[in-house]
Structure formats: C-alpha cells, structure tokens
Amino acid sequence: MTTEATLPSTSASPTTRQVWTRTRGIALAVVVLLAAAVAIATIRSDTRHGALDPRSADPNGSRAIAELLADRGVDTRVVTTLDEARSAAAPDTTLLVASPDLLTHRQQSRLRSATADADGRTVLVAPGSRSVERLAPGVTADPATSLEDELDPGCSLPAARRAGTADLGGIRYTTTHLDADECYPSERLATLLRVPETSGGGDTVVLGAPDILVNDRLDELGNASLALQLLGSRPHLVWYLPSLSDTTAADPEGERGFFDLLPSGWVWGGLQLFIAAALAALWRARRLGPLVPEKLPVAIRASETVEGRARLYRKANARDRAAAALRSTTRTRLAPLVGVAASQAHAPEALLPALSAHLRNPEDGQTLHTLLFGSPPSDDAALISLADRLDALEREVRRP
C-alpha cells in the first residue's frame, strides 16, 4: 500500500480561517443587501408607486383624485404607450399627459394630430418649452418659473373662480390665442391656460405645476375643487404615463444599437455594479502600514534563488536584463580588487584603465569595454558566452 506525502502549507498559502477573516465582511454585506432586496420586493409587491400615478397612494401619487372622480362617476384608465393614448382620444374623454417632456418630437406630433380633432379635453401637466409648442400650438413656456405656489384665479374661467386660491405656480405660459383663459397669473404670466380648439368643442388645459393632483396637497386650498372640475368634465379619464420603454419613441429610419435594446434599469444597474466593484478593489488594495518582513519556514539556498531568477529571465526572453545584471555584478566585484572606489565601479573611464593594469595579458580597451559595457547578447548562446568570459576575467584579476 502506498501513501502520498502531504506537503506542508507555506506562508503564501492562506488557511481557511484567514480566508474567512478576509471575506466575511463582503459576505455579510452581500447577505444584508439580498435580505433587504427581498424584504422591499415583498412589501411593494402589491403596491404601485410613482409620481402622478393614479394607482399610487404615495405622497406624490394621485390615487386620491382618482377615487374622488370615481365617486362622481368618472372612470379612470391608465395607459403607458402612445398608441393607447391616441386611440383613447374621444369627445367624451379627458386625456391627461403626466410628463409631456418625456415624449420625443415624433411622439408629440402624433399625439397632437390625434387630439386636435377628437373634440375632447387634453390636460398637459407642466410641459416645458420643448413640448408645449407641439402639443399646444400657440402656447410658449417662459424660461423663468414662478416662485409662488398659492395663487388666485385672476380669470373668468368658471372652474378657477369656483375653486379659488390653489397651489399652481411652476412654469408660466403665454399664448397668441385671443379666446384663451389665462388663469392663476404669476408676475402677469399665467400658470394655467385653457385653449379652445379652433373646430369642435374640445380644448387643451396646460398646468404649470402638478401640485393640485398629488395626494399630499389635494386637501389644501382649492386644489381638490380645481382638479375635479378640470378632470371631471367628461365621463372618461385616460391617464397617460409616458414610458421610456415605449417602442414608438424609436426612430423607424434610425439604427438601434446594443444599448438601445437594453432597458434603462439595466444600464443604471450595471453602472452601479461597476462603481461598487471599483470601490471594493480600492478597499482591498489599501495599505494598512509599512511592509512587515516574514520569516520563511525553510532556508532557501542561494543557488536555488539564482536558478529561479534565471528561469524567469529565460521565460520572459529577457536576455538584456540578464546580461545587465551579470555585467553590473562583475563590475561591482572587480572595482575593489583593482583599487577603484565603489561609486566609480560603473564608470568606464575609471574602471577600465585600472583593470588593464592588473591583467597579465592586458586586452585592448575596446575589448574590455565591449565585455563590461557592451550591447545585450542576441541569443542564448551569446549570453552563455558572455557569462563565461566575465567569469574568466574575474578569475584572472583574482589570480595572485
């Protein structure tokens, strides 16, 4: 029966205890993150969250106004694509666009063409200058926003007069329509506009801020009254929440790259993982103090060290570095033998004349210069020849 000898572990081989000590912090952090993710997913599995989402009970959601409208016989339907929003436009429908600025120019033009002749009401929530001019032609957004949020109606629109003071403010608008209702002015510019369509009974309402629609502020001032009147004028309300994943946002004539096919969450998630990995690498690479010498478990002969270094040089084809090491060491040993200071051992003008004087058969200066300060050897045979010649030179100098 044969047995295999078990080699003792060296100082370079970490033990199981050392591995656990080094990695337990990372393992604990991963476990905590996974547990938190599972807990959050479980808590939110049956709850919808999102700003201006009529299904959300969060402070910035709009579930409260949706339930108040339902009590008054107005049904609310949420859509997330442009095709659904366009098909829902009808005379008995109010179409609310929650974030008009998320729509591309192409989407804005298509939505406007569907609502212009639908004879319904379109409510635009805080559209900026890039979207209001397409969705409500003749309306311009002012670059300076209002710093006030409690404004008086200041117009003859019945809904505004009945609601009274409300939380509007935000973006301010001007219009070229002479029959438009300009309400809740801030520094003489309206923060609520109602623009009637040129044909039919439809109109477009532009809100400078979404405050009257969110759960957290619906019960303040006349917010609830104004929101109910603007959104409850027709029996059906379609709440359009634009989504970046809507396929209609893509240009049909343009090419889509790899990153265009990835959902936006994957891109941000990958970026966060990259940052986390970089921070972990920096943390693991930190220096806690000066290097501490460690005693080796066994004594290593000098010949083994030389042989190991020689093998590394050979594997890397580093003949130049090997030759430089041989010449430098030889010069360092020869200098004190011929009476040259150690600081001048690598200076040809100091070493070569003194070396020639100690040789029985002095070689010419060019030969000694090539041997001790020459170019790197071209192959392994030349390197071996150089080592032999250096050994012979040193033996010659040491000979009594």
C-alpha positions in Angstrom: 0.0 0.0 0.0 1.4 3.4 -1.0 0.7 6.6 0.8 1.0 10.1 -0.5 3.0 12.6 1.5 1.2 15.8 2.3 3.3 18.9 1.7 3.2 21.4 4.5 1.5 24.7 3.7 3.8 27.6 3.1 3.3 31.2 4.3 1.9 32.1 0.9 -1.0 29.6 1.3 -3.7 31.2 3.4 -5.5 28.9 5.8 -9.3 28.5 5.9 -9.5 30.8 8.9 -7.5 33.5 7.1 -9.7 33.3 4.0 -12.9 33.6 6.2 -11.4 36.6 8.1 -10.7 38.4 4.9 -14.0 37.7 3.1 -16.5 37.7 6.0 -17.2 41.5 5.6 -18.0 41.2 2.0 -20.1 38.1 2.5 -22.1 39.8 5.3 -22.7 42.9 3.2 -24.0 40.7 0.3 -26.3 38.8 2.6 -27.7 42.1 4.1 -28.3 43.5 0.6 -30.0 40.4 -0.6 -32.2 40.3 2.5 -33.1 44.0 2.1 -33.9 43.5 -1.6 -36.2 40.5 -0.8 -37.9 42.5 2.0 -38.5 45.6 -0.2 -39.8 43.4 -3.1 -42.2 41.6 -0.7 -43.5 44.8 0.8 -44.0 46.5 -2.5 -45.3 43.5 -4.5 -48.9 44.6 -4.2 -48.4 48.4 -4.2 -47.9 50.7 -7.1 -45.6 53.6 -6.6 -44.8 56.6 -8.9 -45.2 60.3 -9.2 -48.6 61.3 -10.6 -49.7 57.7 -10.8 -53.4 57.4 -10.1 -52.8 53.9 -8.7 -50.2 55.2 -6.1 -51.0 56.1 -2.5 -47.6 57.7 -2.1 -47.4 61.4 -1.2 -46.5 62.2 -4.8 -49.0 59.8 -6.3 -52.5 60.7 -7.5 -54.8 57.9 -6.2 -56.9 60.3 -4.1 -58.1 62.3 -7.0 -58.8 59.1 -9.0 -61.0 57.9 -6.1 -62.8 61.2 -5.8 -63.5 61.2 -9.6 -64.8 57.6 -9.3 -67.3 58.7 -6.6 -68.6 61.2 -9.2 -69.0 58.6 -11.9 -65.8 59.3 -13.8 -63.8 56.2 -14.6 -60.0 56.4 -14.8 -57.9 54.3 -17.1 -54.1 54.3 -17.1 -52.1 53.9 -20.3 -48.4 53.9 -20.9 -48.0 53.8 -24.7 -48.7 56.4 -27.3 -50.9 54.1 -29.4 -53.2 53.6 -26.4 -53.3 57.3 -25.7 -54.1 58.2 -29.3 -56.8 55.5 -29.6 -58.5 56.7 -26.4 -59.0 60.3 -27.6 -62.7 60.9 -28.0 -65.3 63.7 -27.3 -66.4 62.1 -24.0 -62.8 61.6 -22.8 -60.3 63.7 -20.9 -56.7 62.8 -21.8 -54.2 63.7 -19.1 -50.5 63.6 -20.1 -48.5 63.3 -16.9 -44.9 64.0 -18.2 -45.1 65.6 -21.7 -41.4 66.3 -21.8 -40.6 62.5 -21.8 -42.2 62.3 -25.3 -40.0 62.6 -28.3 -40.8 65.2 -31.0 -42.2 62.4 -33.2 -44.5 61.2 -30.4 -45.6 64.8 -29.6 -46.6 65.4 -33.2 -48.5 62.1 -33.4 -50.3 62.8 -30.1 -51.3 66.3 -31.2 -52.7 65.1 -34.5 -54.9 62.6 -32.6 -56.3 65.1 -30.0 -56.7 68.1 -32.3 -59.9 66.7 -34.0 -61.1 64.5 -31.1 -63.3 67.2 -29.5 -62.2 66.0 -26.1 -60.1 67.7 -23.4 -56.4 67.3 -23.2 -54.6 68.2 -19.9 -50.9 68.8 -20.1 -49.1 68.7 -16.7 -46.1 71.0 -16.5 -44.9 70.8 -20.2 -41.7 72.6 -20.9 -40.7 74.7 -23.9 -39.7 71.6 -25.9 -43.1 70.0 -25.7 -45.8 72.7 -25.1 -45.3 74.3 -28.5 -46.0 71.0 -30.3 -48.8 69.7 -28.0 -50.5 73.1 -27.7 -49.6 75.3 -30.7 -49.6 79.0 -30.0 -48.5 78.5 -26.4 -45.0 79.3 -25.2 -43.3 78.5 -21.9 -41.4 81.3 -20.2 -37.8 80.4 -19.2 -38.3 81.8 -15.7 -40.5 79.7 -13.4 -42.8 81.1 -10.7 -41.6 81.1 -7.1 -45.1 81.4 -5.8 -47.4 78.4 -5.2 -50.5 79.9 -3.7 -52.1 81.9 -6.5 -55.6 83.5 -7.0 -57.6 82.7 -10.2 -57.4 86.1 -11.8 -59.5 85.0 -14.8 -63.2 84.3 -15.7 -62.8 80.5 -16.2 -65.8 79.1 -14.1 -63.7 76.2 -12.7 -61.0 78.5 -11.5 -63.4 81.0 -10.0 -65.3 78.3 -8.0 -62.0 76.7 -6.8 -60.4 80.0 -5.7 -56.8 80.0 -4.5 -54.8 76.9 -5.5 -51.3 75.6 -5.5 -50.1 76.2 -9.0 -47.1 78.3 -9.9 -44.2 76.4 -11.6 -43.9 77.0 -15.3 -45.5 80.2 -16.7 -47.1 80.4 -20.2 -48.0 83.0 -22.8 -50.3 82.4 -25.8 -51.3 84.0 -29.0 -54.9 82.7 -28.8 -57.2 85.7 -28.1 -60.0 83.5 -26.7 -57.8 81.5 -24.3 -58.4 81.6 -20.5 -55.2 82.7 -18.7 -55.5 81.9 -15.0 -53.5 82.0 -11.8 -51.1 84.6 -13.0 -47.6 85.0 -11.5 -45.9 88.3 -12.4 -48.6 88.7 -15.2 -47.9 85.3 -16.8 -50.5 82.5 -16.5 -49.7 79.2 -14.8 -53.0 77.7 -16.0 -54.2 78.0 -19.6 -57.3 76.7 -21.3 -57.0 76.9 -25.1 -60.2 76.0 -27.0 -59.7 74.2 -30.3 -60.5 76.1 -33.4 -63.0 73.5 -34.5 -65.4 71.5 -32.4 -65.9 71.6 -28.6 -62.5 70.3 -27.5 -59.9 72.2 -25.6 -56.4 71.9 -24.1 -55.6 72.7 -20.5 -52.0 73.5 -19.6 -50.9 73.3 -15.9 -47.7 74.9 -14.8 -47.3 72.5 -11.8 -48.7 69.1 -10.8 -49.4 70.1 -7.1 -53.2 70.1 -7.4 -53.1 66.5 -8.5 -50.9 64.9 -5.8 -52.2 63.1 -2.7 -50.1 65.2 -0.3 -51.6 68.5 -1.3 -55.0 67.7 -2.6 -56.8 68.7 0.6 -55.1 72.2 0.7 -56.8 75.4 -0.5 -59.0 74.9 -3.6 -56.8 72.1 -5.1 -59.3 69.3 -5.0 -62.1 71.5 -6.4 -59.9 72.7 -9.3 -58.6 69.2 -10.1 -62.1 67.7 -10.0 -63.5 70.3 -12.4 -60.7 70.1 -14.8 -60.6 66.3 -15.0 -64.3 65.5 -14.4 -65.8 67.5 -17.2 -66.2 64.2 -19.2 -67.3 60.7 -18.1 -64.0 59.1 -19.0 -60.5 60.0 -17.9 -57.4 58.4 -19.6 -54.3 59.0 -17.6 -51.2 58.8 -19.9 -47.9 58.0 -18.1 -45.2 58.2 -20.8 -42.7 55.4 -20.6 -39.1 55.4 -21.9 -39.7 51.8 -23.0 -42.4 52.8 -25.4 -41.4 51.4 -28.8 -43.0 54.4 -30.6 -40.1 56.5 -29.2 -37.7 54.9 -31.6 -37.0 56.5 -35.0 -38.2 53.9 -37.6 -35.5 55.1 -40.0 -32.6 55.0 -37.5 -30.5 52.1 -36.4 -30.7 50.8 -32.9 -27.5 49.9 -31.1 -26.9 47.3 -28.4 -27.5 49.7 -25.5 -30.8 50.9 -27.2 -32.1 47.3 -26.8 -31.4 47.3 -23.0 -34.0 48.6 -20.6 -32.9 51.7 -18.8 -32.7 50.0 -15.4 -30.1 47.5 -16.7 -27.8 50.3 -17.8 -28.0 52.1 -14.4 -27.7 48.8 -12.6 -24.6 47.9 -14.5 -23.1 51.3 -13.7 -23.8 50.9 -10.0 -22.2 47.4 -10.0 -19.1 48.8 -11.8 -18.8 51.6 -9.1 -19.3 49.1 -6.3 -16.6 46.8 -7.8 -14.2 49.7 -8.2 -14.7 50.7 -4.5 -14.3 47.1 -3.4 -11.0 46.9 -5.3 -9.7 50.1 -3.8 -10.7 48.9 -0.3 -9.0 45.5 -0.7 -5.9 47.2 -2.2 -5.4 49.7 0.6 -2.1 49.9 2.6 -2.6 49.5 6.3 1.1 50.3 7.1 4.7 49.5 6.2 5.6 46.1 4.9 6.5 43.6 7.6 9.2 41.0 6.8 8.1 37.4 7.4 10.4 34.6 8.3 10.3 31.7 5.8 9.5 28.3 7.2 12.6 26.8 5.5 16.0 28.1 4.4 16.5 28.5 0.7 19.9 28.1 -0.8 21.3 31.0 -2.8 21.8 28.7 -5.8 18.1 27.9 -5.9 17.3 31.6 -5.9 19.7 32.2 -8.7 18.3 29.4 -10.7 14.8 30.5 -10.1 15.5 34.0 -11.3 17.4 32.7 -14.3 14.4 30.6 -15.3 12.2 33.7 -15.0 14.6 35.7 -17.3 14.6 32.8 -19.8 10.8 32.5 -19.8 10.5 36.2 -20.5 13.3 36.2 -23.1 14.9 39.0 -21.0 18.5 38.5 -22.2 19.1 42.2 -22.0 18.2 42.3 -18.3 20.2 39.1 -17.5 23.3 40.5 -19.3 23.0 43.8 -17.5 22.7 42.0 -14.1 25.8 39.9 -14.9 27.9 42.9 -16.0 26.8 45.1 -13.1 27.7 42.4 -10.5 31.0 41.7 -12.2 31.9 45.4 -12.2 30.9 45.7 -8.6 33.2 42.8 -7.5 36.1 43.9 -9.7 36.3 47.5 -8.6 37.7 47.0 -5.1 40.2 44.4 -6.5 41.8 47.0 -8.8 41.6 49.9 -6.4 38.6 51.7 -7.7 36.0 53.2 -5.4 32.6 51.5 -5.4 31.0 54.7 -6.6 33.2 54.6 -9.7 32.6 50.9 -10.4 30.2 51.6 -13.3 32.3 54.4 -14.9 34.3 53.1 -17.9 36.9 55.9 -17.7 37.8 54.9 -14.1 37.4 51.1 -14.2 38.9 50.1 -17.5 42.4 51.7 -17.1 42.8 50.2 -13.6 41.6 46.8 -14.8 44.0 46.7 -17.7 46.9 47.4 -15.3 46.1 44.3 -13.2 45.9 41.8 -16.2 48.9 39.7 -17.1 47.9 39.8 -20.7 46.1 43.1 -20.9 43.4 43.2 -23.5 42.9 46.3 -25.6 40.5 48.9 -24.1 37.8 48.3 -26.7 37.6 44.6 -25.9 37.2 45.3 -22.2 34.7 48.0 -22.9 32.6 45.6 -25.0 32.8 42.9 -22.4 31.8 45.0 -19.4 29.7 47.8 -21.0 28.6 46.3 -24.4 25.3 45.8 -26.1 22.9 42.9 -25.0 23.5 39.5 -26.5 21.4 38.5 -29.4 20.7 34.9 -28.4 21.1 32.4 -25.5 24.4 31.1 -26.8 25.9 34.7 -26.8 24.5 35.2 -23.2 26.3 32.0 -22.1 29.5 33.1 -23.8 29.3 36.4 -22.0 28.9 34.8 -18.6 31.9 32.5 -19.3 34.1 35.5 -20.4 33.1 37.5 -17.3 34.0 34.6 -15.1 37.4 34.2 -16.8 38.1 37.9 -16.4 37.3 37.8 -12.7 39.5 34.8 -12.1 42.3 36.5 -14.0 42.1 39.5 -11.8 41.9 37.4 -8.6 44.9 35.3 -9.6 47.9 36.1 -7.3 
